[in-house]
Amino acid sequence: MIVPPSMKYKAVSTAEYLAFWKTTTGDLSSLVRFWESWAEKLKWHEKWRSPFDGRRWFAGGKLNASVNVLDKHRGTFVWEKAGLIFETEEGDVHVYTYSQLHMLTEKVAAKLRALRVGPGDYVLIYAPPLPETLAVAWAAARVGAPFEWVFTGWGFWFLSLRIRAVRPKVIITTDAFPRRGRPVAVKANVDKAVEASGIETKVALIPRMGIDVEKKPWDVHFFDVSDTGEGGPVFVEADHPLFALPATEAEGSEGTVVHETGGYLTQTYATTLWIGLRPRDTYFCTVLPGWITGITYVLFGPFMVGSTVVVYEGGPDYPHWDRWWSILERYAVTVFLTTPGALRLLSRSSKVEEYNLDMLRLVLTTAEPMEEELWWWTYKNATGQSFVYDYDPKSGGGRVPVIHFYITREVGTFLAGNLPNLAFAPIKPGTSGLPFPGFAIDSLDNGASVRNKPGRLVLKMPWPGMPLESHRWVGGVFYLGDIGIIDDDMYIRVLGRDDEVLKVNGYRISPGDIRKALEAVGIKAEVYGRSDPLKFQVPVVKAGSPPEEVKKVVRSYVGPIADPEVVQ
């Protein structure tokens, strides 16, 4: 086990950490008291009647998510500090203070009101994370409207599923975004998806590249919409829907995971602090808001804490594979969150040693499992220069923690890992660390708790960010959807899914979606996954059609991220 030099005087033993964890998960009343203490740190318009009534958290409480992201900082030093550093693929940089982000969000909220978006109406975002689209999500919450952010790597057919699922009052999109120097059309995908869905909605355009788009009857130019006057934030019940994500089960992605406002924000604020973010941090996360990590740890958590957040719209390889390292150096980033899949590529293609990363104090990873070999490469090469190794070989050659976290979209936040801002236990490379406080994690085999052997990972008690759809509660436990090993020290090693859902480069992809998309054009196919040294898993399609035709359909209908590695 490893205690990095930077954490030498902050670390506790594993036994000490577990003793603390057990005080928060020993019984339901202890767990509820623990989470209630964190809920009290949010900005509430009305306090709850009951912290937990058997299903709902903080029933009777009222709050607004955008107030807890932006307004809360008014009157503090955070208000006029940089909140967002946005870098385009072309290299242009736009900096917004928290007060400017607040003004932008209020402006966008006025546009949404003009489009008659109100409490309960869904706003669907199919666009890259521009400053304006981040503001759309906050503005939707400001007017009481839940949102769903669909990753632009999904194709038109997948997008049509999500339009049918949430029936949005308005879809926010853009004309195109750059990728490796070329425009990727976005609006055209939206038009095809709206037609395929059969749902009546509006499409509001936020221009990014200024390319011509085909005009459709449902189109409105977002910033040309007349304002309807200012309106304050809408304070909603704690169990009011905040955002949705596709369920992405083995059979398809028609289902929806909806997170409620009060419990989710409580959990998000707490875990963001625990994993190390503070107001004076500069933070760069490479996971986009179309995924749960990007929503929780880009859109909400860091801004709730008051950090400076770096958002880069491009990939890691343009104009060179060192783009991310240059961002870390240029903005003196202190906390970096990425995926093992990205680090595998960077370890083979980039020259991290040419960049000064000495400001980094935390390197965080999530999504698919992280093997020991990759952890050691990251620790020794991507954490800045270490001089400790010369006289302390036990440090392993690294300087600051490399921490791998476990997350699922149903839980809503990280639920396991090492916690540099709470109680830091030693790191065991190749694992997702220890259970977070307030999360009663266990591993079951045939219903019995097991250690040191594979089992199905479960939560044995409720948690504040429980989604509205909790169909995975079986026999009093919630099945997380993963197979893992919990050892005698309670370190968790996630092995993979307990169903047929694929983890491709950290993306959760349903074989059923690929199969149904091919069936839509008359191609019958079998779809399954196989392991891959770079991407963890890749899709394999067995069909009686030409591989080029199969791949073209999958890329167009489901999206490039589902492109089959092999067509048989």
Protein Blocks (a to p, Z undefined) as FASTA:
>chain_A
ZZdfklmmmcccfklmmmmmmmmmmpmklmmmmmmmmmmmpccfbdcfbfbgojaghihi
acdfklmmmmmmgoiaklmmcfbdcddfkopacdddfklmmmmmmmmmmmmmmnopaehi
acdddddddfklmmmmmmmmmnopacddddfkbcfklmmmmmmmnopabdcddfbdceeh
iacdfklmmmmmmmmnopacddddddfklpacdddfkbccfklpccebjaddddddfklc
fbdcdfkiakbckbccdddfklmmmmmmmmmmmnopafkbccddfbdfkbmklmmmmmmm
mmmnopacdddfbdfkbcbfklmmmmmmmnopabdcddfklmmmmmmmmcfklpccklpc
bdcdehjdddfklmmmmmmmmnopafklmmmmknnopabdcddddddfklopafbdcdfk
lcccdddehiabjadehiacdddeehiacehiacddddfbdcfklcfblckbgghiaceh
iacdddfkopacdfbdcbfbdceehiacdfklmmmmmmmnopacdddddddfklopacdd
ddfbdfklmmmmmmmmnomklocfbdZZ
